[in-house]
Amino acid sequence: MQVISLSEPALFELWQSHQLSLTQFRCLRILQRDDYLAGDLAKRLGIQSTSLTRLLERLEARQLVERVLDHHDRRRIWVRLTDEGRRVVSDLDQWLESPIFQAIQELSEDERERLATALNLLADRIRTVTERAAFASERP
């Protein structure tokens, strides 16, 4: 995320404006394709059902998803995107189409890990330099 904030500030602002975690965003993107039973959605996301419950509560509070009881079996709960959820996913899909994201996808897992390490180091250095400059400008 930090590299995006440096290289594509407009996309980073878009991402930040929606205040979604990556797991929340993954959930919305999965639901963009189809409605899911809650248990199947948890498996698809690789999380426990209790974690999914908390995730869905947050997304429901923001009116991005809704849970609906199955008409034939009330023990089953379907999860689907709301119109607002579809709008948010559509907005954020711009991020996935950005050249920097596309380039990162072409890297191997090892290359991504090395890139993340290097970019985190760079972001830390930028933060240090910025703080140092701010401190220096405050001095008489």
Summary of the structure (lengths in Angstrom):
residues: 140
radius of gyration: 19.3
end to end distance: 35.6
largest distance: 73.7
contacts: 348
relative contact order: 0.13
helix: 71%
strand: 9%
